[in-house]
Amino acid sequence: MLNSYIIIDSTQTVESHMSDFQQFVDFVCLGIFTDFDSALNAIIEKKPQLVFFHFTDDIPLHFLLELQRYIDDIPYVIAINKEDKNAYKAIKYGVMDYILLPLTVIEIRKAFMKYSMFSKKTVQENLCIKTNSDYYFIPFDDIMYLMADNNTTDFYLKNGKVVSGFKTLKFFQAQLPFYFFRIHNSYIVNINYVSRINTSKSDCYLFNNEYKLPYSRTYKENIETIIRRIV
């Protein structure tokens, strides 16, 4: 099962270790944020399951108190700092794990493994789609992509079937797990099925290149995240 995380680091210290993070293919990085406001907005908007938080004078620990003003479900926060004496203070702010700089791949691995053991929440695995008088309960893993069709949404499934739901794409987007990425005003894709991105033609290929969808520059950040996932 895929998990999502973001990195908060005003110094770019953590970013220099991205090759180490990318070894763990069950965890997808939704972005790296270098200032207080963008980091706060990213957690509220993207709802990552984990946050690697290198706290500094620029983005101090009270960032976590600010976050609690806006969301009830605080993600699993892994604090990063160069001083072990700051660990107790970080724990008082509610962090779940603490990593000392300099970063090593073994510490990153241990952090991911601790989260995997900690996370025992029941996750919704199906989406309910109403069409006419029928209700379809479709596993998320079976959905390759969604396409807007006026005020309805077509779901393209891996078995070749298409199911039409009588709601807008925006409505269904709010019901989907994090690994469904909007790439166009008319398309949302399951990144598990993305097999190729052509940046010169702005095309996204799915299911071993059997499906080709256009993507919009408006969603460039999402495309960059998908590319990091498949390279």
N, C-alpha and C positions, 0 to 999 in steps of 0.2 A: 504494500500500500504506500502511495506517495504521501509525503509530508512537506509542508512549506515553511520557509524561514526567511527572515530579512536580517541584514547586518546594519547596525548603527555605529558609525565610526567617523569622527571628524578629522582623524589624522591619516586615514587610508592605510593604517598598519594592518588591519585585518584583510583588507582588499588584496594586499600583496600575497595572501595565502589562498586565493580563490582556487588555484589548481588543486590544493589539498581538499578543499570543501567539495569540489566537483567529483572527487573519487566516490562519493557516497550517493549513488544514483537514486536511492529512495527518498532523497531530500532535494527539494527544488528551491533555489534562491529566487525570491521575488524582487530583489533589488538591494542596493547599497545606498544608505542615506547618511549624509554628512552634516546635517544641521538639525536643530531642535524641531522646527516646524515641519519640515518634510518628513522626518522620522515619525512624528506624532500622526501626521496625516496618513502615512503609509500603513501604520498599524490599524488605524480606524477603517481605512478603505479596503486594504488587502486582506486583513484578518489572518495574518500568518500564525502558524501553530507555535513556532519557535522564534525567539529574537536573540541574536548575538549582539550584546550591548557593550561596546568599549566606552565606558564612562570616563569623561575628562571634564576639565573646567568649562569647555564649550558646551558639552551635553552632560550635565551632572546627574547624579542619582535621583534627584527630585523630579526628573523627567517622568519617572514611574508614578509619582503621586499625581502629576498632571494628567497622565493617561487614565488614571482611575476616575477622573471627572467625566470621562466621555464613554467609557465602555465598561460593562460588567464582567465580561469574560476576558480576563487578562491572559495573554499568551505565556508560554513557558519561557522565562527570561534567563539567559546564560550571561552573566556579567564577565567582562574581561578587563583586566587592569594589571599594571606592572608591579603593584605593591600588595603583598599578602596581608598587610595590616588593614587593608580596606575591605577584606572579605567579610568580616563581622558586620560592618556598616551596610554592605551590599545586601546581606541576608536579612537585616532588619527592614530593608526596603522591599523585601519580598522576592528576591531573585531565587531561582531554583538550583543554580549551579554557578561555579566560579572558576575561571581559568586565568592562570598567571601568564603574563607575557614573558618571554617571546612564545608565540604560538608554535605548536608542533602538531603533526598529523595525528599522533597518538592521542593527544588531548582533545582534538576535534572528534576523533572516533569515539572516545569515551563519553563525550558530551552527547553525541547522537544516540549512543547505546543507552545512556541513562534516561534520555527522553523516551526512547522506545519502551523501556521497562515501566516508566512512570505513566505513560499514556494508556489508559484503559477505558476511555470513554466509548460508549456505543455510538457508532457513526451510522447515519442514515445511508443506506446502500441503494435505495430505489427512488425513482422520481414518479410521482403520480401525474398522469397526463389525461385530461378529460377531452374526449372527442365525440360529438353527438351524445349518445346515451351511454357510451362506453367509458370505462376508466381503465387505463393501462398503467401497470406498475412495472417500470422498466429499470433494470440495473444501470447505474451510471456507467459501468465499464462497457456496456453494450452500445453506448451512444458515441458515434464518431464525430458528428457535428450537428449544429442547429442552423437553420436558415429562416430568416424573417420572410413572411409572405403576407403583406398588408398587416392585418391585425391578428393573424395566426402565426404559428411557428411550426415548421417541419423538422422532425427529428430523423436523421439518417442513421440507421443502425448497422452494426457490423455484419448482420445476416442479409443485408440488402433491402430490408423493409424500410418504409417511410411512414411515420406516424405523425399526424397533424394535430396539434393542440390549439385550443381556442383561447389562447392568451398571446400577448406580445413577447417578442424576444427579450425585452427588458424585464418583463415579469419573470420569465424562466431563468434569466441570468442570476437573479437573486436566490434561486433555489439550488444552484449547482455548486459542487465542490470547487476548491481553488484551482484545480488542474484543468478547468474549462476556461479558455482564454478568448476574449473577444478580439477578433482580428480585422473586423470590418463592421460597418453599420448593419450589415445583413447576415453576418456569420459569427458563430462561436464554435471553437474546435476543442476537442479533447486532446490534450498534448500527447497522450499516450499513443495516439494514432498518427502523429505528424512524422513523416519520413524524410521530408526535404523542404527547404526554403530557398526560393530563387529570388534574391534581392534585386537583381537587375530588372526582372519582369513583375516583381511584387506578387509572386504566386506562392501559395502554400499547398504542399502535396500531402495526402493522407493515405494510409493503408497501403504501404508499399507502392506509392505513386499512382494508385488507381483513381484517386480523386484529386482534382485541382481546383483550388478556391483562390480568389483574389484577396489580397489584404491591403489595408489602407495605411498610409503613412501616419494617420491620426493615432494608430495603435502601435507605433514603432517600438515603444517600451515593451509591450507584450511580445512582439516578434523577437526582440533581442533576448528576452527571457526564454522563449522556446528554443532559439538557436543555442543558447548555453546548455539547454537540456539535451539536445540531440547531437552536438558535436563530440 
